[in-house]
Amino acid sequence: MQTIVQTSYGLPRWPVSASGVMAEVLANMPPRVLIADDQPDVLAALHLLLKNEGFQIETVTSPAAVLDALSGGAFDVVLIDLNYARDTTSGREGLDLLSEIRALNRTLPVVVMTAWGSIELAVEAMQGGSGDFIQKPWDNAHLLSVLRKQLLAGNALRQQQQAAEARERELNDAREIQRGLVPRTIPQLQGCELAAVWQSAREVGGDYFDVLKFDEHSAALCIADVMGKGLPAALLMSNVQAAVRTLAAPELSTAALCAQLNRLVCQNVDAGRFVTFFYCLLDTARKRLIYTNAGHNAPWLVRRDGSALSLHEGGLVLGLLPESEYHYGEIELQPGDRLVMFTDGVTEAHNTNDEEYGEQQLLQLLRENRTLGAQLLQHEISQAVQQFSQGELADDTTLIVVAMA
């Protein structure tokens, strides 16, 4: 088979419109191109053309040699013929090779060439992952233009892949931080049962809870949610946890703790980021609960008779205004009370009709199951939300359940 090579002399190295981007692409070294063709005259012509345009060239003559070259070195673009010695018309060897290249590297640009082209073959090659299709005999200017575009496309794909990998590393770091925030065991008090759970969604959020035991009858409980996701949210929440564990004490009021914590958050976060926070002091000997709600989802306290209280007394979310004032609420606890603290991942879970689970549905569930112990009630709520959303949680879900004896 004779191939006629069309020539075009005096071509500019890189078009002015792409010069800025290509200068960045070529900043370290000229682009490396791997050329595969079983005809020596074609390889010689392509080598001469591309070398004159600043490429580094490596040539091979078979599909197997292409795979060997790719396994042994890095290339910026691959230019392959579709027909080799075994089959000179169908392009099947080249299409199979294209598939193998794609399996090795999804971001490497591949341009295919053939003298026996058809619309069907071009479509199949493009569907198989080729960036472009060149008909032999080729036009030099067109071939160079295609390669330049593929270099830019490949560079963009690599940047996207690097960004995705960096994002995944950030998510992994955030997950590790979040796992470290969650208590491994829940301390118990005389006169009640405590249970808690944190369920991670696909995206890392800023949920956090803690149970800080003072003695056999008293503890501080808190639950919070940072606006935002990823590593910044996890890092902020780790700072909140450290501050709470430093400040928490039976003699420090819940309102005073929230005021101090708010000033700390305001000093350490960017504008527009905030934390919803609920903090309470539980005393089972005195059967008393003192709390402050800083813009968090109001917990539900369900009595033995099914009546319910919403715990909303407090103030603004943490992180907006450094001088925000906070108040506290005080509740006398009764035998059979069930207190449930939760994050918005519970009530804002969506079903397939894009409907929210909602606070009223949660309250109804609590009333129907108010005789259950803390562990069983926590499990019932988690299962109900999972079934409602069919396991597709869009946000972390966190629960603390207190069951008074």
N, C-alpha and C positions, 0 to 999 in steps of 0.2 A: 504494500500500500504506500503510495507516494503522497507526501504531505507538502503542500506549498505554503511557505511562510511569508505573510505580508509584512513589510517593514515600514517603519515610520521614524524618521530621524529628527533630531533636534527637540525631543520632548523635554519639558521641564521636569526636574526631579520630583517635585511635589507641587500640586496646585496651590495657588495663593490662598484660596478659601479654606484649605485644610492645613495651611502651614503651621498655625499656632498649635493645633492639636497634635499634628504629626511631629512637630519639634519636641513635644513632651514625650510622645511614644518613642522617638529616636534618641532621647536624652542620654541614655546609657550606652547603647550599642545599636548598630543597624539591625533591622528586622531579619529574622532567620526564616527562610522559606525552604520547605522540603518539596521537591518535584519528583513525581513518579510517572515514568513513561517507558515503554519498551522499545522506542525508536531513538537511536543515537542522534539523528539529525534534529529531532524535536528537542531533545535535552540540550544539545549544543546551542540551538537558537534561543531557547528560553534562558539558558545560563548567561549567554552574552547580553541579552536584553536586560535581565534583572540585575546583573552585576553592574552594568552601566548606570542603573537607577539606584544603586546604593544598598542592594540586598546582599545578605550572606546566603549562599546557595549550597544545598546538598542535594544530589540527584541519586535516584535509585531506579531500578528497572522492573520491579515486581511487587505485588501486594505484600508478600512476606517480608521483603526488605523495608517496606514502609513501616510495618509494625516493629521491626527490629530497631529502626532509626528512632521511632517515637519513644520506645522504651529506654533508649540510651541517651536521649538529649531533649532539650526544650526548643520548640519552634513556635513562631508567631503566626504562620499560615501554612497550609498544605495545599499544593496544586497537584491533582491526580488525574490521570487518564482513566476512562471507564473500561477500555478494552485492552487486553493483554494477550499473550501468546496463546493461551488456552481457548479464548473466545474473542474473535475480532469484530463482532457486530452487535451482540445483544446488550453489552454493558453490564452483564450480571456480575462479572468479577469485580468491577469497580464499585457497584452498588453494595456488594458484600463487604468490600474493603471499607467503604464509607461507614457502614454499620459498625464494624469493628473499631474504627477510629473514634466514633461517637461513644462507644462503650468505654474507651480508654480516657477520653477527655471531652467533656460536654461544652467547653468554652473555646476549644481550638477551631478557628475558622478553616473550612475546607471548601475549595473551589474545584469543580470537576470539569474535565475537558473531554470531548469526543469528536471524531470525524463522522460518526454514524449516528448523529443525533436525531431525535424526534421530540415532539411535544410531550408525548407520553413518558419518554425517558427523562426529559428535563423535569417534569412534574414529580416523578418518582424519586429522582435525586434530591430535589428540594424538600420533599416530604421526609426523606431519609436523613436530613440534617445538613445538606450542602448549603453553603451561603450563597453560591451563584453557579451559573452554568455557562461554559464557554464553548462555542462551536469552532471546530477546526475547519479551514485555516483561520487563525485568529487575527484580529486587528490589534496591533501593539498598544495603541492609545487606549482602546477599550479594556484590554487585559490589565494594563497598569492601573486604570481607574478602578476596576473591580478589586484588585489586590489592595489598593489603598483603602477602599471602603471596608473591606474585610478586616484589615489591620485595625481600623478604628472600632469596628464592631467587636472584634475579639478583645481589644483593650477594655471596652466598656463592659463586656461580659465578665472579664476577669475582675474588674473593680467591683461589680455587683456581687460576684462570688466571694471576694474578700470581705465585702461589707456584711454579707450574710454570715460568713464564718465568724466575723468579729461580733456580730449580734448574738450568735449562738453561744459564743464564749461568755458574753456578758450575761445572757440568761442563765447559763450554768453557774456563774459566780453568784448571781442574785438568788438562785434556788438554794445554793449552799448557805448563803447568809440567812435566808428565811428559815431553813431547817434548823439552823443554830438558834433562832429566836424562839422556836416553839418548844415549850417544856416537854421533856420526854416522859415525865410522870406527873400526875396531878396530885398535889398534897391533899389530904383529907382532914376535915374538922369534925369534932364531936358535935352531934346534933344535926348533921346534914350530910348529904352526899354531893360530891362535885364531879363533873365530867366535862371534857372539852375535846374539840376536834378541829383540825385545820386540814382542808382539802385543797390541793393546788390545782388550778386550772392550767390550760395549755400555756397561757401567758403568765409571767410572773407579776404578781401584784404587790401591794404593800400591806397585806393583812398581818396582824400581830395580836397575840394575847399573852397574858401572864397571870399566874396565881402565886402570890408571895405570902407565905404562912408566917404569922408572928408567934402564935402559940396554939394550943390545942383547940381554942375556941374562936380565934380571930385570924383574918387574912385580908390582904388587899387583892382585888381582882380588877383587871383592866382588859379592854379590847379596843383595837384601833385599826384605822385604814388610812394609808397615805394616798393622796391623789396622784395618779400616775402609775407606771409600771417599770419593770426592768431594774437595773442596778441602782440608779439614783433613788428609787423608792425603797429598795431594800436597805441601802446604806442609811437613809434618813430614819427608817424604822429601827435600825440597830442603835442609832443615837438616842432615839426616844426610849427604847428599852433600857439602855444603860442609865439614862437620866431617871427614869421611874424607879429602877432598883436602888439608885442612890438616894432618892428623896423619900420613898415610901416609908412611913412609920405610923403607928397607931395614933400618936399625938398630933400629927400634921393633918389638917383638914383636907378634904378632897378638893375644895375650892382653892385653897392655898397651893396645893400641889399643881393643879391645872394652870394657875396663874404663873407659877415659876416655870413650868414646862412650856407654856406658850411663849414666854420671853426667850427661852432658849431656842425654840424652833424658829422664831422670828429672826434671830441672829444668825441662824445657820442654813437657811433655805433661800432659794431664789424667789423673787416675787411671783405670785400666782400659784405656788405650791403650798398645800396645807394638809393637816392631819385631822381626821375626825377621831374623837377619843372619848371613851367612857371609863370612869374610874370609881370604884366603890370600896368601902370598908365594911366587911361582913363580921358581925359579932354574934355568934350563935348562943353564947351564955346570956347576953342581954336581949337576944332576939331582935336585933336592930341592924338596919342597913342604911348607911349614909353614902350618898353618891353625888357625883357631878358629871353632867353630860355635856361635853364640848362638841356639839354639832354632830354627834354620832346617831346612828339608827337607835331610836329609843327602845331599850329592852322591855320585855313584857314580864309582869309579875302576875301569875294566875293563881287565884285563891282556890281552896278546896271546893268551894261552892260554884266555881266557874267564873266568878267575877274577875275582872282584870284591871291592872293599873299600867299605864305607859310612863316610863321613867325618862322624862324629858328635861327636868330642871338642870340648869347649868349655865351655858353661855355659847360664845362663838367657837367655831373650829379653831384649832391651834395653828398659828403661823400667819394670821392676817394682820392683826393689830397688837403690837407689843404690850399695850396698856389695857387690854381687854379685862373686864371684871367677870368673875365667875361666882356662882351661887351653888348651894347644895340642897339636896332634898333628903329627908329622913323618913324611913318607913319602919313601922313595927311589924316584924315578921310573925307569922302564925304557923302552927303545925299544918303540914300538907301543902304549903306554898311551893310554887315552881317558878323560879326566875330563869329567864332565857335571854342571854346577850348574844348578838349576832352581827355580822357584817352584811353589807348590801349584796354580796354575792349570793346570799340566801334568798332575799326577797326580790331581787332583780333577775333571778334565773328565768330564762325564756323557754317556752315550748316551741313546737314546730309552727304554731300559728303566730309566733312573735308576741305572745302574751306573757306578762310577768307573773311570777308566783305570788308576790304581793304580801303585805303585812296582814291583811285580813284572813287570807288563807292560812298563814302561819298561826295566827291567833286561834282560828278554828281548830287546827290540828292540836295545839296546846291544850285547849279546853277538852277535846275528846280523849286526850291521853294524859290528863293531869294526875292520874293516880300512879303513873309509871315512875320508877326511880330515875335518877339523873342519867345513868349510862344508857338505859333502855330508851328514855325520851330523846336523848341526843341521837341515838341510832335511828329512831323513828323519823325524826326531822330530816336527817341526812338522806335516808332512803326516799322520803317523799320528794325532796328537791331533786334528787338524781332521777327518779322516775318521771317527774314533771318535765325535766329538761332532756330526758333520754340520754343522760350521761354526758351531754355536751355543755359543760360549765364554761361560761364566758369570763368568769372572774373567780378568784379564790373564795371559798366559803369557810367561815370560822364561827364556831359556836362555843359558848360556855353555859352549862346548865347547873343550877343549884336546886337541890330537892331537900326541903326542910322535912325533918322527921316528924 
